[in-house]
Amino acid sequence: MAQSIDVNPPAGAAASSSSATATNGHHPASSSASHGNGNGNGATELEVESVTDAMDYEHGEVFKPLWEGSDIDKREFVRLTLQALKEIGYTGTADALRAESGFTLETPTVTDFRKGILEGHWDVVERLLDDLPPDAITDVTTVRFAILQQKFLEALEAQNTKAALTILRNELAPLQHDSQRLHMLSSWIMCNGPEDLRNKAGWDGVAGQSREHLLIDLQQYISPSVLIPQRRLAQLLEQAKQYQRMHCPFHAVDAPISLLADCNCDPAMFPTVTTHILEEHTDEIWRLEFSHDGEWLATAGRDKTVIIWKVNDNFSKDKVFAEHVDPIGSLAWSPDDSILLTAAESVIKMWNTETGVCINTLTDHIYPIGALAWFPSGKGFISGGMDSKVCSWDLAGNMSSILPSPSSTSRVLDCAITPDGNRLVIVGRADVSPSALLGQSVGGSSSAAGSRGGTPAPTPPIMARHEKRITVVDLNTKKIEYDITQPGELTSVEISSDSRFALVSHAPNEILYIDLRDGTIVRRFLGHDQGQYVLQSTFGGALENYVCSGSEDGKVYLWHRDTGQLVHVLEGHGGGSVNAVAWNRRHPGMFASCSDDRTVRIWGFPPQRKAGAMSP
C-alpha cells in the first residue's frame, strides 16, 4: 500500500542645439532631407509619400496600421527596426530607412542623453534631463538621484575624494531622496581603494557595464515612446519564441526553434518509453529525487533503505543507506548534492553522499516528519511534521522554530522553499476545533497522520474539526502571508524555478496550480486518481512546461502546464499506486517514477530518436 494521507492529529556627449525642430519619433516635413534628382525639383515621389506617413502622426493621428487589418503601429515598427539595424551594425541601412520613411529612432536630445550616459558626460546629462518632455518621466527625482549616484561612484573610483564629497553634499543631499541610500553612499568614502569600493557597492565600475546598467534602470522611469529600451525588437522576438516553446504540446527539451514557422515538435520526440527498470528495493517505493547535477537518483520507501543510482553508468547501484529502523517518507538533496537528508517517522538522518556515511541523526521531532526542504544557500534546511513543528536546522544539526505560534496547530504533510529563498509553502491540516485553539487535547488515537503501510488512523472524536490548508510564510519576516483552505487532503507541494508558482496535490483527483503572489488558483489539472494516499506531483520538461504525477491506477499522467491539456498517460508499472515522479533537470529528456510494485522506471525517448534537432 502507498503512504496513507488520513491525517488524525496527535495531540555623455556634447549637448544638441536647442533650436532642433525634430519631434519624437519622426521629422516634421520641413526637416526631411531631399536627396534631389539632379534637376532641382527636390524630393522624389517615393520620399514625398514616405514623409507623408510621418506627417500623419504630426497632424494628430495616434495609430496607423502597418498594413490593413494589422494592430501594429507603423511608426513603432519602423522605430524598432531602426534601433535593431543600428544595434547589429547596419547603420547605412538604418540611415536609408530613416530617409525613406521619414521616421527617426529618437529626438536629438534623447540621442545625446543616451550617449552622455554611456560616455560619462554627467554635466551634459543633467542639463539634457531638463530638456526631456516632462510628462515622459514618472519620477524626475529618482532619475536625477540615480545619475548623480553614478557620478559620485565614478569620482570615488578615480580616487577624487574631494569631487565625490562635493557631489554628495551639494548635489545628492539637497534632493532629500532615499536617506538610507545616501547614508550608505557616504560610508563608501572610507573604502580602501577602487577594488574595495566596487566590492562593497556591488558595482563593476567605469570599465564594466555600470553605465549600461544605469541606462537600463532609468528606462523604467522614462516613457518608452521617448527612450526605447535597448534591444527591444530582439526582446519581442525572444518572447515570441518563448511563447511558441511554452505552447507546443511536445516541446519537452529546449531544442532551438526557428522564427520562420510555429513550433510543432514531433510527438515521438517526447520521453514516453521505459528505458530502465530498477528492481533492487524489496518493498513499496515512496519517494525519489534526482540530484541537482542530474548525475544521481535517490530512491526510498517502505523497505527502510535509500538507494543511490548512478545515472551515467546505466543506473548502476552506487550506495545503499540502511540505518533507518522505519520506512522512509521524505528525502532531499542539498543544493551542492553533498548531503542527502532522509526522514523516517520522527528521525532525520544526514548522509555524506560521497562517502555514504551518516554524519548526523536528529531526533527533535516527536511525531512523523512529512517534509524536508533545503534553503537555497545550502546553509541549512527545514523540516515539518505531524507534531505541529516546522523547524529550521543548520548544518551542524542545531534547531530553532521558524513559524509563529498561531500556526502551531498545523500538521505538516509537505513543504517547499521558493528558489529565491523568500517564501516557505506548507501543506497539511490545521486543527481548528475550540479545544485545539485553546491548547487542549482533542483526544483520539495517538497514531500519526499519513501512517505508513496504508492503514488509516482511527477517526478523531466529533469535537475535532480540521481545515486542509496551504500556508505561505514570508521567510524574511517569519510571518504568514496568507492561508488557502481546500476541501480535500493536501499532500505535496512543488515550486517553479522562478519562485512564482506552486503545484499542490489535492485529493481525490486534482493538482492545484497556484500563483504565489496572491494565492490565486490559476488552473486545476484533472484526470488521475489520488484517493487516500500521498502522491508527489512535479514540474517537468526543460522549461517546466509540464505537470507530472503518479496515480493510484498505476499510471503516470502528464499535462501541459499552460493549457491544462492531458498530453500523455503512461502505463508500465504493476499493481498499486505510482507514488512519485521526478524529472531530471540536467537531462530534460529523462524522468523517473516509483511505485508500490517495488520498481523504479526510467522514461526516455523512443529508440533511434535523438533530441535537439531544429524544430520548424
NUKOL-908915 format. One record per residue (C-alpha): x, y, z; residue number from 0. Coordinates in Angstrom, 2 decimals, decimal comma. Example, Ala and Ser with C-alpha at 12.3 -4.5 7.8 and 13.67 -1.06 7.14 Angstrom:
% NUKOL-908915
xx;yy;zz;k
12,30;-4,50;7,80;0
13,67;-1,06;7,14;1
//
This chain:
% NUKOL-908915
xx;yy;zz;k
0,00;0,00;0,00;0
1,15;3,60;-0,63;1
1,51;6,15;2,15;2
-1,90;6,96;3,62;3
-2,97;10,60;3,93;4
-5,63;10,16;6,60;5
-4,48;12,88;8,97;6
-5,67;12,35;12,53;7
-3,88;14,72;14,91;8
-1,63;13,57;17,69;9
-2,02;15,92;20,41;10
27,85;61,64;-22,06;11
28,27;63,75;-25,43;12
28,04;67,45;-26,33;13
24,57;68,92;-25,95;14
22,34;69,19;-29,01;15
21,29;72,57;-30,28;16
18,22;73,99;-28,55;17
16,95;75,06;-31,95;18
16,50;71,48;-33,15;19
12,99;71,07;-34,58;20
12,71;67,29;-34,76;21
9,81;65,85;-32,76;22
9,51;62,48;-31,06;23
9,90;59,56;-33,44;24
9,80;61,46;-36,77;25
10,95;64,54;-38,68;26
8,45;67,27;-39,49;27
8,03;67,67;-43,21;28
10,18;70,80;-43,24;29
13,16;68,91;-41,82;30
13,12;65,86;-44,07;31
16,22;65,69;-46,23;32
15,84;65,95;-50,01;33
18,32;63,89;-51,97;34
17,41;65,74;-55,14;35
17,08;64,25;-58,60;36
19,63;66,31;-60,49;37
17,11;68,82;-61,80;38
16,43;70,86;-58,68;39
12,90;69,55;-58,22;40
13,52;68,44;-54,60;41
12,26;65,14;-53,09;42
11,33;62,16;-55,19;43
7,74;60,91;-55,32;44
8,64;57,97;-53,06;45
10,22;60,30;-50,49;46
7,19;62,59;-50,52;47
4,89;59,63;-49,89;48
7,09;58,40;-47,05;49
7,29;61,80;-45,42;50
3,51;61,95;-45,68;51
3,40;58,83;-43,45;52
5,36;60,70;-40,82;53
3,17;63,79;-41,23;54
0,07;61,71;-40,47;55
1,33;61,45;-36,91;56
2,26;65,14;-36,89;57
-1,35;66,00;-37,60;58
-2,66;64,09;-34,59;59
-3,24;60,54;-35,84;60
-2,05;58,33;-32,99;61
-2,22;54,99;-34,80;62
-1,58;53,95;-38,36;63
-1,62;50,20;-39,09;64
1,40;48,56;-40,64;65
-0,98;47,14;-43,22;66
-4,75;46,87;-43,47;67
-6,13;44,89;-40,58;68
-2,87;44,97;-38,59;69
-2,88;46,14;-34,98;70
0,83;47,01;-35,17;71
1,56;50,72;-35,42;72
3,72;51,64;-38,44;73
5,79;54,25;-36,63;74
6,56;51,91;-33,74;75
7,55;49,14;-36,15;76
9,89;51,40;-38,13;77
11,49;52,82;-34,98;78
12,12;49,32;-33,62;79
13,62;48,30;-36,96;80
15,85;51,38;-36,96;81
17,08;50,51;-33,48;82
17,74;46,88;-34,38;83
19,63;47,78;-37,56;84
21,89;50,16;-35,64;85
22,47;47,64;-32,83;86
23,67;44,97;-35,26;87
25,90;47,42;-37,15;88
23,82;48,13;-40,26;89
23,96;51,91;-39,81;90
23,87;52,64;-43,54;91
20,72;50,60;-43,95;92
19,23;52,34;-40,91;93
20,02;55,76;-42,42;94
18,37;54,71;-45,68;95
15,27;53,54;-43,84;96
15,11;56,79;-41,87;97
15,41;58,85;-45,05;98
12,80;56,81;-46,92;99
10,27;56,53;-44,09;100
10,58;59,97;-42,57;101
10,70;58,43;-39,10;102
13,58;58,72;-36,67;103
14,58;56,46;-33,82;104
14,54;59,26;-31,26;105
14,98;63,02;-30,97;106
18,48;64,53;-30,97;107
18,02;65,39;-27,29;108
17,34;61,76;-26,38;109
20,24;60,57;-28,55;110
22,61;62,96;-26,77;111
21,15;61,99;-23,38;112
21,78;58,30;-24,06;113
25,26;58,98;-25,44;114
26,11;61,21;-22,48;115
25,30;58,42;-20,03;116
27,36;55,84;-21,89;117
30,32;58,23;-22,19;118
30,06;59,66;-18,68;119
29,44;63,31;-19,53;120
27,39;63,91;-16,40;121
27,00;67,70;-16,61;122
25,60;67,32;-20,13;123
23,29;64,50;-18,99;124
21,89;66,62;-16,13;125
21,15;69,53;-18,46;126
19,57;67,31;-21,10;127
17,39;65,69;-18,43;128
15,64;69,04;-18,06;129
15,09;69,16;-21,84;130
13,21;65,85;-21,96;131
9,41;66,09;-22,13;132
8,29;66,46;-18,50;133
5,30;64,15;-18,97;134
7,63;61,39;-20,23;135
9,34;60,95;-16,85;136
7,38;59,41;-13,99;137
9,86;60,29;-11,22;138
12,40;63,01;-12,05;139
13,93;62,97;-8,56;140
14,67;59,23;-8,67;141
16,19;59,58;-12,16;142
18,35;62,50;-11,08;143
19,44;60,65;-7,92;144
20,49;57,60;-9,94;145
22,54;59,73;-12,35;146
24,28;61,60;-9,53;147
24,95;58,33;-7,70;148
26,82;57,04;-10,76;149
28,69;60,35;-10,97;150
29,61;60,06;-7,27;151
30,80;56,46;-7,58;152
32,94;57,24;-10,62;153
34,60;60,11;-8,73;154
35,33;57,78;-5,82;155
36,67;55,08;-8,13;156
39,00;57,69;-9,67;157
40,10;58,43;-6,07;158
38,91;62,02;-6,40;159
37,51;62,17;-2,87;160
37,11;65,96;-2,90;161
34,89;65,83;-6,00;162
32,91;62,91;-4,57;163
32,25;64,82;-1,33;164
31,11;67,85;-3,31;165
28,66;65,70;-5,30;166
27,39;64,11;-2,11;167
26,89;67,34;-0,17;168
25,88;69,79;-2,88;169
24,02;67,63;-5,40;170
22,76;64,38;-3,85;171
21,84;65,53;-0,34;172
19,68;68,51;-1,48;173
17,42;66,09;-3,37;174
16,23;64,75;0,03;175
15,69;61,37;-1,56;176
16,36;57,91;-0,05;177
18,22;58,94;3,10;178
19,19;55,34;3,84;179
20,91;55,01;0,46;180
22,56;58,41;0,95;181
23,98;57,25;4,27;182
25,37;54,13;2,60;183
26,98;56,21;-0,16;184
28,70;58,39;2,42;185
30,11;55,30;4,16;186
31,87;54,22;0,95;187
34,10;57,30;1,10;188
36,13;55,33;3,63;189
36,78;52,43;1,22;190
40,36;51,26;0,81;191
40,72;51,96;-2,87;192
38,70;51,27;-6,06;193
38,51;47,49;-5,67;194
37,15;47,76;-2,13;195
34,57;50,28;-3,38;196
33,42;48,01;-6,21;197
33,09;45,05;-3,85;198
31,13;46,92;-1,19;199
28,88;48,71;-3,67;200
28,25;45,64;-5,82;201
29,21;47,85;-8,75;202
31,56;46,91;-11,59;203
32,93;50,39;-12,27;204
33,56;52,51;-15,35;205
35,40;49,68;-17,08;206
32,47;47,33;-16,54;207
28,83;47,60;-17,51;208
27,74;50,09;-14,84;209
26,74;52,84;-17,30;210
24,78;50,41;-19,43;211
23,04;49,15;-16,29;212
22,23;52,74;-15,29;213
20,60;53,36;-18,67;214
18,53;50,21;-18,28;215
17,48;51,26;-14,76;216
16,44;54,72;-15,97;217
14,22;53,26;-18,65;218
11,67;52,16;-16,06;219
11,03;55,84;-15,28;220
11,20;57,28;-18,82;221
8,43;56,60;-21,32;222
9,41;54,02;-23,95;223
7,93;56,30;-26,60;224
10,80;58,65;-25,78;225
13,60;56,27;-24,79;226
13,12;52,84;-26,38;227
14,55;50,04;-24,23;228
17,73;48,55;-25,64;229
17,38;45,59;-28,00;230
13,62;45,91;-27,85;231
12,93;44,09;-31,13;232
15,15;41,21;-30,08;233
13,27;41,07;-26,77;234
9,95;40,83;-28,59;235
11,23;38,09;-30,89;236
12,57;36,11;-27,94;237
9,19;36,47;-26,22;238
7,55;35,10;-29,37;239
9,92;32,12;-29,38;240
9,29;31,51;-25,70;241
5,54;31,59;-26,32;242
6,00;29,02;-29,09;243
8,07;26,78;-26,82;244
5,63;27,01;-23,95;245
2,56;26,30;-26,08;246
3,92;23,47;-28,19;247
2,38;20,31;-26,68;248
5,52;18,21;-27,12;249
8,43;20,63;-26,57;250
9,98;18,61;-23,75;251
13,62;19,52;-24,43;252
14,91;23,02;-25,07;253
15,95;22,43;-28,67;254
16,47;25,50;-30,92;255
13,41;26,70;-32,79;256
13,08;28,89;-35,87;257
11,29;32,23;-36,17;258
10,12;31,25;-39,65;259
7,33;28,89;-38,55;260
5,39;27,89;-35,45;261
6,97;25,35;-33,12;262
5,40;21,97;-33,86;263
7,51;19,26;-32,26;264
7,15;15,63;-33,25;265
5,10;13,78;-30,60;266
7,57;10,90;-30,94;267
10,22;13,21;-29,52;268
8,63;13,04;-26,07;269
10,17;10,76;-23,41;270
7,44;8,12;-23,18;271
9,43;4,87;-23,34;272
10,73;2,92;-20,37;273
14,49;2,73;-20,81;274
15,38;1,11;-17,44;275
13,57;-0,76;-14,70;276
15,30;-0,65;-11,30;277
14,32;-3,57;-9,08;278
16,63;-3,51;-6,04;279
14,06;-2,38;-3,48;280
12,20;-5,10;-1,59;281
9,02;-3,18;-0,78;282
6,93;-0,19;-1,88;283
8,93;2,83;-3,10;284
7,50;6,11;-1,87;285
9,99;8,83;-2,78;286
12,62;9,55;-5,42;287
14,63;12,61;-6,40;288
17,39;13,40;-8,91;289
20,44;15,29;-7,68;290
20,79;18,88;-8,87;291
23,64;17,97;-11,21;292
21,47;15,25;-12,75;293
24,08;12,53;-12,19;294
22,42;10,64;-9,32;295
18,98;9,36;-8,40;296
17,94;8,68;-4,80;297
15,02;6,34;-4,06;298
13,48;5,30;-0,74;299
10,40;3,76;0,78;300
8,86;1,09;2,92;301
11,88;-1,22;2,96;302
13,72;1,33;5,20;303
16,58;1,81;2,74;304
17,82;4,54;0,46;305
19,49;3,56;-2,81;306
21,69;5,97;-4,80;307
21,80;5,16;-8,52;308
24,48;6,42;-10,92;309
22,67;7,90;-13,90;310
25,57;7,94;-16,36;311
26,54;4,35;-15,58;312
23,36;2,77;-16,87;313
21,68;3,41;-13,50;314
24,02;1,14;-11,60;315
23,50;0,90;-7,85;316
26,15;3,07;-6,22;317
25,29;3,21;-2,49;318
22,72;1,86;-0,05;319
21,86;3,69;3,19;320
20,26;1,19;5,56;321
20,46;2,67;9,06;322
16,80;3,72;9,43;323
14,59;1,43;11,53;324
11,32;2,70;10,00;325
10,03;3,24;6,45;326
11,40;6,38;4,80;327
8,86;9,01;3,77;328
10,99;12,05;2,85;329
14,32;12,82;1,22;330
16,09;15,94;-0,09;331
19,43;16,67;-1,80;332
21,43;19,70;-0,64;333
21,93;22,38;-3,33;334
25,51;21,18;-3,92;335
24,45;17,49;-3,71;336
27,00;16,77;-0,97;337
24,36;15,88;1,65;338
21,20;13,82;1,37;339
18,52;14,23;4,02;340
16,18;11,34;4,81;341
13,32;11,12;7,30;342
11,69;8,01;8,75;343
8,95;8,56;11,32;344
10,38;11,22;13,69;345
14,07;10,73;12,82;346
16,13;12,75;10,32;347
19,46;11,47;9,05;348
22,09;13,49;7,20;349
24,24;11,47;4,77;350
27,54;12,34;3,14;351
26,77;11,36;-0,44;352
30,40;10,84;-1,40;353
31,35;8,52;1,45;354
27,92;7,10;2,28;355
28,47;7,88;5,98;356
25,61;9,12;8,19;357
27,03;12,39;9,57;358
24,16;13,29;11,91;359
20,92;11,91;13,34;360
18,30;14,41;14,51;361
15,52;13,35;16,86;362
13,85;16,59;17,98;363
10,52;15,80;16,31;364
8,19;13,60;18,34;365
5,78;12,55;15,57;366
6,29;11,56;11,91;367
8,06;14,01;9,63;368
6,25;14,84;6,41;369
8,65;17,26;4,76;370
12,29;18,23;4,26;371
13,38;21,31;2,31;372
16,79;22,98;1,89;373
17,43;26,71;1,97;374
18,77;27,79;-1,46;375
22,02;28,89;0,20;376
22,68;25,32;1,30;377
23,46;26,53;4,82;378
20,52;24,77;6,40;379
17,13;23,19;5,90;380
13,56;23,00;7,19;381
11,62;20,02;8,45;382
7,91;19,77;9,14;383
5,88;17,06;10,82;384
2,72;15,87;12,43;385
3,83;17,26;15,80;386
2,95;20,78;14,54;387
6,61;21,70;14,36;388
8,19;23,48;11,41;389
11,86;23,69;12,34;390
14,92;25,33;10,89;391
18,26;23,49;11,12;392
21,85;24,46;10,41;393
24,44;22,09;9,01;394
25,61;21,19;12,49;395
22,14;19,93;13,43;396
21,16;22,87;15,63;397
17,42;23,52;15,55;398
15,22;26,57;16,04;399
11,48;27,08;15,43;400
10,69;29,12;12,35;401
6,94;29,66;12,39;402
4,94;31,96;14,67;403
2,82;30,36;17,35;404
-0,57;30,84;15,60;405
0,39;28,02;13,22;406
1,29;25,62;16,00;407
-1,91;23,66;15,36;408
-0,85;22,74;11,79;409
0,06;19,17;10,89;410
2,60;19,33;8,06;411
2,45;16,84;5,19;412
4,88;18,65;2,90;413
6,66;21,97;2,50;414
8,89;23,73;-0,04;415
11,07;26,84;-0,08;416
10,99;29,09;-3,14;417
14,30;29,14;-5,06;418
14,72;32,84;-4,27;419
14,57;32,00;-0,56;420
11,75;34,42;0,20;421
8,82;32,11;0,90;422
8,00;28,84;2,60;423
4,91;26,98;1,38;424
3,37;24,42;3,75;425
0,56;21,96;3,08;426
-1,27;19,94;5,70;427
-4,04;20,13;8,26;428
-4,93;22,64;10,95;429
-6,98;21,63;13,95;430
-9,48;24,46;14,36;431
-11,69;22,85;16,98;432
-12,21;25,07;20,06;433
-10,26;22,77;22,35;434
-7,25;22,77;19,99;435
-7,32;26,53;19,64;436
-7,28;26,77;23,43;437
-4,29;24,45;23,57;438
-6,27;21,47;24,84;439
-6,16;17,88;23,61;440
-9,00;16,77;21,37;441
-8,44;13,12;22,17;442
-8,48;10,39;19,56;443
-5,79;7,99;18,53;444
-2,14;8,77;19,04;445
-1,45;7,19;15,68;446
0,13;9,78;13,36;447
-1,43;11,12;10,19;448
-0,10;9,73;6,98;449
0,77;6,47;8,72;450
2,95;4,12;6,72;451
1,66;0,94;5,26;452
-1,61;2,42;4,04;453
-3,55;1,85;7,26;454
-5,62;4,96;8,09;455
-5,51;6,12;11,69;456
-8,73;5,98;13,74;457
-11,19;8,81;13,20;458
-10,93;11,56;15,85;459
-13,89;12,41;18,04;460
-16,68;14,52;16,55;461
-15,49;17,54;18,51;462
-12,30;17,72;16,43;463
-12,54;19,91;13,31;464
-9,81;20,24;10,71;465
-9,06;22,56;7,81;466
-6,89;21,45;4,93;467
-4,59;24,40;4,44;468
-1,93;25,78;2,15;469
0,09;28,27;4,22;470
2,52;30,75;2,66;471
5,14;32,20;5,02;472
7,42;35,18;4,40;473
10,84;33,87;5,42;474
12,22;37,38;5,82;475
9,67;38,44;8,45;476
8,77;34,93;9,69;477
5,10;35,94;9,30;478
2,27;34,19;7,50;479
1,28;35,95;4,27;480
-1,95;34,03;3,73;481
-3,70;30,69;4,03;482
-5,74;28,85;1,39;483
-8,31;26,33;2,58;484
-9,35;23,37;0,41;485
-11,96;20,62;0,97;486
-9,69;17,63;0,31;487
-6,37;16,44;1,67;488
-3,27;18,31;0,50;489
-0,27;16,01;0,22;490
2,62;17,58;-1,69;491
3,96;20,93;-2,89;492
6,50;21,79;-5,59;493
7,73;25,30;-6,53;494
8,60;26,53;-10,03;495
12,18;27,65;-10,66;496
11,09;31,30;-10,99;497
9,59;31,14;-7,46;498
6,23;32,33;-8,75;499
4,06;29,22;-8,92;500
3,33;26,17;-6,78;501
1,87;22,76;-7,58;502
-0,16;21,24;-4,76;503
-1,58;17,72;-4,91;504
-5,19;17,80;-3,76;505
-7,11;14,61;-3,12;506
-9,04;12,92;-4,50;507
-8,20;13,76;-8,11;508
-6,66;17,13;-8,89;509
-3,45;19,18;-8,77;510
-3,70;22,88;-7,97;511
-1,54;25,38;-9,89;512
-1,21;28,43;-7,63;513
0,21;31,92;-8,20;514
2,18;32,53;-5,00;515
1,98;36,31;-5,31;516
-1,64;36,37;-4,20;517
-2,76;32,76;-3,77;518
-4,85;32,64;-6,95;519
-5,57;29,13;-8,19;520
-4,67;29,57;-11,86;521
-5,52;26,07;-13,06;522
-6,57;22,61;-11,90;523
-5,11;19,51;-13,51;524
-7,56;16,62;-13,58;525
-7,70;13,00;-14,74;526
-5,57;10,98;-12,35;527
-6,71;9,22;-9,17;528
-5,10;10,16;-5,89;529
-7,65;8,83;-3,44;530
-6,36;8,49;0,11;531
-2,60;8,21;-0,37;532
0,37;10,58;-0,58;533
1,27;11,29;-4,21;534
4,06;13,65;-5,25;535
3,47;15,86;-8,31;536
6,22;17,87;-10,03;537
7,08;20,20;-12,90;538
8,67;18,59;-15,94;539
10,43;19,42;-19,19;540
13,32;21,75;-19,92;541
11,08;24,80;-19,48;542
8,97;23,28;-16,70;543
6,11;23,35;-19,18;544
4,63;20,05;-17,99;545
2,97;18,87;-14,81;546
3,57;15,25;-13,86;547
2,02;12,94;-11,31;548
1,57;9,32;-10,45;549
-1,83;7,83;-9,77;550
-3,49;5,09;-7,76;551
-4,39;3,35;-11,03;552
-0,70;2,56;-11,57;553
-0,17;5,08;-14,38;554
1,88;8,27;-14,91;555
-0,04;11,37;-16,01;556
1,49;14,35;-17,84;557
-0,30;17,62;-18,56;558
0,76;20,73;-20,47;559
1,27;23,41;-17,85;560
-0,11;26,44;-19,73;561
-3,05;24,79;-21,49;562
-4,04;22,11;-18,99;563
-4,13;19,56;-21,83;564
-3,52;15,96;-20,76;565
-0,59;15,10;-23,04;566
0,21;11,51;-22,05;567
-0,94;8,70;-19,79;568
1,88;6,19;-19,44;569
1,44;2,58;-18,46;570
4,04;0,09;-17,36;571
4,04;-0,14;-13,58;572
2,36;-3,11;-11,99;573
-0,32;-3,11;-9,28;574
-0,68;-0,34;-6,73;575
-0,04;3,38;-6,80;576
2,64;5,27;-8,67;577
3,70;7,38;-5,72;578
6,13;9,94;-7,12;579
7,57;11,30;-10,35;580
10,90;13,17;-10,65;581
12,22;14,95;-13,74;582
15,95;15,22;-14,40;583
16,57;18,97;-14,78;584
20,02;18,49;-16,34;585
18,81;15,83;-18,77;586
15,29;17,04;-19,61;587
14,59;14,08;-21,89;588
14,57;11,84;-18,80;589
12,28;11,35;-15,82;590
11,63;8,62;-13,27;591
8,63;7,17;-11,46;592
8,33;4,86;-8,46;593
5,54;2,57;-7,40;594
4,06;0,17;-4,90;595
5,20;-2,54;-7,35;596
8,72;-2,12;-5,85;597
10,20;-0,78;-9,09;598
11,58;2,49;-10,41;599
11,00;3,11;-14,10;600
13,22;5,48;-16,09;601
11,47;7,13;-19,02;602
13,22;8,45;-22,15;603
12,98;8,87;-25,89;604
11,96;6,06;-28,24;605
14,82;4,07;-29,80;606
16,61;5,63;-32,77;607
15,31;9,08;-31,88;608
17,58;11,92;-30,80;609
16,53;15,18;-29,19;610
17,96;18,54;-30,14;611
17,11;18,83;-33,84;612
15,96;22,23;-35,04;613
12,19;22,50;-34,77;614
10,39;24,13;-37,66;615
//
